[in-house]
Every structure is written in C-alpha cells, then in structure tokens.
Amino acid sequence: MTTLFLTVGLPGAGKTTRARQLAEEHSALRLTPDEWMIPLFGEAEADGKRDVLEGRLLWLGLEALRLGTS
C-alpha cells in the first residue's frame, strides 16, 4: 500500500529530520522544498518561487502515489 506522508510545522521543528527517517523506514520518495530552493534559485525564499516549487513537488508526490511509490 502506498502512503503519502505530509509534514508541516514551524522552521526548525525537525520536519526534514523526520522526513529522512520516514523515507528510510518506508523506502519512500522524499520531496523537501528546502533542499531544492538554493540549488535552483540561489536562495531559500525567492520572490514567490517557493510556492510554485511546492506546488510542483506536491504534483510529483501525487503522481508517485498513483504509480505505487510512497
């Protein structure tokens, strides 16, 4: 059974650490916006680009679920 794990919380709350644990435990694909922003845009908050990136990562996560990947 495929599963979507969605983590939300304040900065520094441990979301990425927990996401790494879940990905390892469940052989799941991990899509973390913080790890994409700087390589793509050179900064963590790039004039609304984070919203676009998060939308695309959500789409990708749902597509992965449809294909049977947690």
GIKA-V937961 format. One record per backbone hydrogen bond with DSSP energy under -0.5 kcal/mol. CO is the residue of the C=O (numbers start at 0). NH is the residue of the N-H. Records with the same first field share a line. If there is no record, write none. Layout:
BEGIN
CO = NH, NH
END
This chain:
BEGIN
2 = 4
3 = 5
4 = 6
9 = 12
13 = 17
14 = 18
15 = 19
16 = 20
17 = 21
18 = 22
19 = 23
20 = 24
21 = 25
22 = 26, 27
23 = 26
28 = 30
29 = 31
30 = 32
31 = 34
32 = 35, 36
33 = 37
35 = 39
36 = 40, 41, 42
37 = 41
44 = 46
45 = 48
47 = 51
48 = 52
49 = 53
50 = 54
51 = 55
52 = 56
53 = 57
54 = 58
55 = 59
56 = 60
57 = 61
58 = 62
59 = 63
60 = 64
61 = 65
62 = 66
63 = 68
64 = 67
END
